Amino acid sequence: MSSRPSRFTAVVGDATRAVEVVALGEGRYQVSVDGTVSTVDGRRTGAAGFSLLIDHALTDVSVVMRGDTYLVDVGGRVHRVQLLDARRARTAAAPGAGEREVRAAMPGKIVAVLVEAGATVTRGQGLLVIEAMKMENEVTAPRDGTVQEIRVQSGQTVEAGELLAVIE
């Protein structure tokens, strides 16, 4: 049983790629990058480590989320990847102040809520943890401020672009 496709723009260095991900179930995904389709079967091997079977080729990777950037280590080479959801419209509180809305970069399941409404946070502080494609990703505050609302709870499934929290 497959899900609705999630579409992103991935920025890696100076390159921009169109990415589409369809969950096939049981850790399997259909991933299209600039129209090239691959089947990916993923398994967690550690806190940030994953073993990926991509079109019958085995690859070990490590993925760490830092702010809005994923650091992806493949064979000792680290790639900085930013995922931009075309449907996500983030609202800036003021020029240079950072976003007010915190939205899901990809579909997944909330595994932890780290702050409550009313909490004072600093840019980069963890707000939530989302499990997506068998990876746990910490969602961090895009700016200093006060958490006005948390729109999700632990165990909840979210779609890409869904509003998770608001920071004032």
N, C-alpha and C positions, 0 to 999 in steps of 0.2 A: 504494500500500500504506500503510495508516494504522497507527499504533501505539496502544497502550493510552492512554486519556485520563489526563492529569495534572490533579489537582484542587487548587486553592489557595483561600485566602481572601486577597484583596488589601485592604490598609488604606491608604487615601489620605486624609490629613487625618482628619476625623471619620467618613468614609464607609467602610463595609465592603462588599466585593463578592465574590460567588462566581464564581470563574474556572475554566474547564476548557479545556485545550489538548490538541489531537490533532495530532501531526506527520503530514502527508500525504506528505512526501518532497519533495526538490528545493527546499527553502527555503519550502515552503508549509505553512500551519497552519490548522486550524479552531479558532477561539477563541470561547468562549461566556462572556459577562459577564452575570451575573444572568439567564441564559436567552436573551439576545440573541446569536445566532450570526453570526459574520463569518468570511470567508476572508481570510487574511493571507499575502501573498507578501513575504518580506523579503530585502534585499540590503545587505551592508556597504558603506558609503561612506567610512569612515575608521576611526580607532582606536576611537572611541566612537559614530560616526555610522551611521545606518541609513536606508535608504529603504524605506518600507512601503507596499505597495499593499493597501489594506483595502477590500474590496468595491468595487473599481474606482476608489477615490479614493486619490491619492498623498499621502503624508505623510512628511516628513523628521523624524527624531528623533535625539536624542543620549541615550545611557544610560550612566551611571556608577554603579558599586556602591560604596557607602561603608558598611562594616560589614554590617549586615543590611538596609540601606535602599538602594533604587535611586533615583537622581536622574534623572528622565526629563524632558528638555527638548523641548517641542513648541511650535514657533513662538515661542521666547523665553520661554515660561512654564514654570517648573520645577515638577514634581510630585514629591513624596516618596512612594514606594511601598514598602510592606513586603509580602512574600509569605509567608504562613504555610501550610505543608503540614499538612493535617489528620491525616495518618498519622504525622507526625514527633513523637516523644516525646523531648524533650531533658531530660537529667538535670542538675539544678543541683548543683554541688559543695558549695556552702554558700550561705545566703541572701545575695544581692547579689554573689556572687563570679562569676557568669556560668556558662554551660553547660560541661559536660565534653565532650559529644559534639558533633561538627561533622557535620552532615548536608546532603545536596544539597537545595537549595530547589526545583530542577526537574530534569528529565532532561537529560542532556547528555554531553559527552565531555571527559575530563580532558586538557588540553593542556599543563599544566605542574604539577610538584610542586615547591614553593618551599622546603620544609623537610624535614628527616629526623627520624625518631624519635630522641628524646634532646635535641633542640634546645630551648633556652629561648626562649619567645616572649612578646610583650606584646600586650595587647588591641588589635585592629585591624591587627596585622601580617599580611601575606599568607601563606597556607598553600598554596593551590592556585589554579589557574586552570581554570575550566570553560567550555567553549563550549556555549551553549544558545540555540537560535533565532537562530543566526548572530551571537551576541554573546559576547564573552569577558568573563567575570565573575570577579573575584578573590574567593576565599573567604578571609575573615580570621578570626583567632583571636578567639573570643568573650570571652576572659579572659586574664590573665597566667598563665603556667605553663610546664610542660614537656610537649612532645609525647611522649605515651606510645606512640602507634602511628599510622601512616598506613596506611589500608586500601586505597588505590588507587594506580595507577601511570599515568604518561603514556600516552595512547592508549586508556585504558579507558573504556567507556561505562557511565554510572551512571543509576539511576532516581531519581525524586523521593523524598526521605526516606532514601536509602541512607546508611549510616554511612561517612564519609570519613576522619575522624581523631578521636583522643581526646586531650584536654588535661587534665593533672592539676595 
